[in-house]
Amino acid sequence: MTTTNLLESLDAESRSTLQRYRFDQATFLELAAGYRDRGLDGADNAVKGTVEPPDEGSLVPLAGPGDPRRTELVARGREAIAAGHLAAVVLNGGMATRFGGVVKGVVEALPGRSFLQLAAQKLLRVGGDAGGTIPLLLMNSFATEDSTGEHLAE
């Protein structure tokens, strides 16, 4: 069975799901043809060349308490927040399988508060302390979108 025939043989519910999430059939068929023509040996997905640790000095330790750089870095962070240059992204996608089918972001992490609520509260506090706001962006999958939306609506 060809890839095109396989897509055409999908049941109505599967087709509806693909349409709802803007499945790009042309791109999918192009990628499938490339895999079919080249084979699935993983060669395209392997690192080519030498993998080495970073050069010494290219990693800078965080400025902890007592570090003279900390005051300057905190001030720069507050300025960036106040200017609206920061946002937080929560990767809230996946198939919700590790928590028994429950989306991790909506799970009660502390009494009466979910992970997403705690994240939002922290961003509100930090943003307010810096004189701005930090938008919270959620990246959902089709498996997490509905329950996350319902949770946020509550």
N, C-alpha and C positions, 0 to 999 in steps of 0.2 A: 504494500500500500504506500503510495506517495505521501509526502507531507501535506500537500494540498488536499488530497482525498481524506486524509486523517482529520484535517481541520473541518472539512465539509461534513464529516460523519459525526461531529460532536452533537450532543443533545442540546435542546433549547436552553436549558439552565446554564450549561457551560458556555454557550455562545453569548448569552446575556451577561455573564460574569466578565467575559473577555471584552465585550462592548462597553460595559460599565467602567472598566479600568483602562479604556482606550488602547486596547491591544493593537499593535501595528503589524498587521499580517504581512505586508510587503517586506518590512525589515526582517521579520521572523523567517519568512521563506528564503530571503537572501542569505541569512546566517545559516539556516539549515542546509542550503545548497553548498555553501562553503565547507561545512563539516562533512557533508556527504562526499564532496569531491576530494577533500584532503584526507579524510579519515579522522577518527577520534583518538589519535595517539597521544595527545597532550603536549606535543612539541611546541605548539604556539603558546602554551601557558607555562613554559619553563623559563627560568632565569638564564639569560645568556651572558657570559662573561664571569668575572670574578666578584664575589660578594665579600666585602671586607668591613671590619668595624670602622666607625667614624674616626677621622684624624684626631689625635690628641689635641685638646683645646677647643674642639668644635662644639662640644657639649658644655653648657654653662650651668652650674648648679643654681637652684632657686635661691633667691635672697631671703633667708630665714630671719627670724627675730634677731635683732642685734646687728644685722648686716647693714652697713651704711647705704647700700643701694636700695634697700627696701622702701625707704621713705619716698625716694624719687619714683620708683616703679609703681607704688600704690597711687601716688599723685597722677601719674600718667594713665593708669587704669581708670581712675575716677573721672579724669577729663574725657577719656574715650567713651565712658558710659554716658556722661552728661551730654556729649555731642551726638549721641545716638549711633555710635560706630560699632556697637557690639550686639550680638544676639546669642542665644543658646539654642542648640539643636539637640533634641532627644530622638534617638533612633528607636522608635516605638513599633517597628514592624516585626516581621517574623510570623510564625505559624501558631504561636501560643501553645506549644506542646510541652514545654518544660514545667509549666505551672498547671498541668492537667486541663488544658484548654482555656485557661483564664489569661487574659492579656496582662503581662507583668506590670505595665504602667498604672493599671487600675487596682492592683492588689493593695490591700491595706498594709502599709509598711509600719505605721505607728497607729495606735488606737484612734480610729476615726479619720485617718488621713492616708491617702494613697501616695505612691511614689510621685506621680505627676503633681499632686497637690503640694507635696513637700518641695519639689523642684520649683514650682510657680511661686510659693511663698518665699523661698530663699531669693529668687530673682527679684521679687518685689522689694524685699528688704534691702538687698545690696544695691539695686538700682536707686531706690529712694535715698539711701545713705549717700550716694554719689551725685544726687541731684538730677537723676534721669530715670529712664526705664530700660529694661533689658527684655526685648521680645523673646517669647518662648515659641520655638518652631517645632512642630511634631512631624516626624516622618513615619507615616503608617503604612501598613500593607493591607491588602484586601481582607486579611484575617483579623486585623486589629482596628480597622477604621470605625466600624459600627459601634463596638463596645466602648471605644475611646470617646467617640462623639456623644454617646449616651451618658457616659461618666462625666464628661465635661459639662453637659447640659444640666446635670443634677447640681 
